[in-house]
Amino acid sequence: RPYFDVEPVQVRARLLESMIPVKMINFPQKIAGELYGPLMLVFTLVAILLHGMKTSDTIIREGTLMGTAIGTCFGYWLGVSSFIYFLAYLCNAQITMVQMLSLLGYGLFGHCITLFVTYNIHFHSLFYIFWLVVGGLSTLRMVAVLVSRTVGHTQRLILCGTLAALHMLFLLYLHFAYHKVVEGILDTLEGPNMPPFQRVARDIPVVSNAVLNTTAKAIALTL
């Protein structure tokens, strides 16, 4: 309960702050220790992925698409947060697991904006612009916060380089490869799209036709 006790005004302010990189890295920057905003951003990303799949005319069956989107978004959020927290522990960075979840969760705000715009306006050049500007700003924010909490140039390079690479590559994956992966999963689970069954008239032998004609004449003569 303490991690979800937050006002909407605070969430809005933190969303805006997630797109503004900090300049002062000489002392540890403050990280919000709440999970309400990050959790809502993950669910928003799930909804955007579902919207993108619907606009691409992907057939939705038995909730497979929603389960895949939820697994992808929550898997990235929890998995990458745990991995970066483990690296931070090795690099002696001053950050807790809750703070890491909050930092990475708010970092998904740039992903939501980029995917929402590019799923509705299909231009690759526009995506690359948003990927560099919007995605880059959210990534720089996280990197700057981690730099302020890490001592040592090598430790900063390892920790921040890993986080930046994973975060930017995840956005590329969601835009280019996610649809193809989901369609492959649907084909594997439900089988390829088979054409509808059509009845084909069988060829009746000529002998059968002759027998039928003879039988019909015999019945007519009898009557």
Disulfide bonds with the S-S distance in Angstrom:
none
